[in-house]
Amino acid sequence: MGVVQHLDEVAATLRARRGALAAELARLTAPPQEGASVAFGKRIGDGTTEAVERVNTTATARSLAASLAAVDRALAKIGAGTYGVCDACGEPITAARLEARPTASRCISCAA
């Protein structure tokens, strides 16, 4: 398989991943439905459960946003012809690392 064909497949996979991440992030950050109220009382119950759920949702949204940024970076590197080159040292990122983590922007040495 040629390098260009391989990069086209990687880009297609990354674009699909980007779509899934963006959809999930939009779902998590959508405003509450009209008429929904959230009250956080002093007693353990629905309000406390909702508060804990919001904290978890916020952490998940941050993680999704970071993953989305990594996908965007990888797609930009493909477009610029620098995919597979470490952002830190400029050396090639191994094929095994890119296969395991297509969004890798650093070689193993620099990532450590």
NORRAHU-V548016 format. One line per field, one symbol per residue. phi: phi as a letter, one per 20 degrees, with the letter a starting at -180 (. if undefined). psi: psi as a letter, one per 30 degrees, with the letter a starting at -180 (. if undefined). A space follows every 10 residues. Layout:
phi->???
psi->???
//
This chain:
phi->.fffffffff ffffffffff ffffffffdf fffgnfcccd eeefrgffff ffffffffff ffffffffff fgfffffffe mdfndffedn efefffffff bfefdcffff ff
psi->kleeeeeeee eeeeeeeeee eeeeeeefgk llkkfkkkkj afkkbeeeee eeeeeeeeee eeeeeeeeee eeeeeeeeef ggkgkkfefg lkkkeeeeee ifgkgkleef f.
//
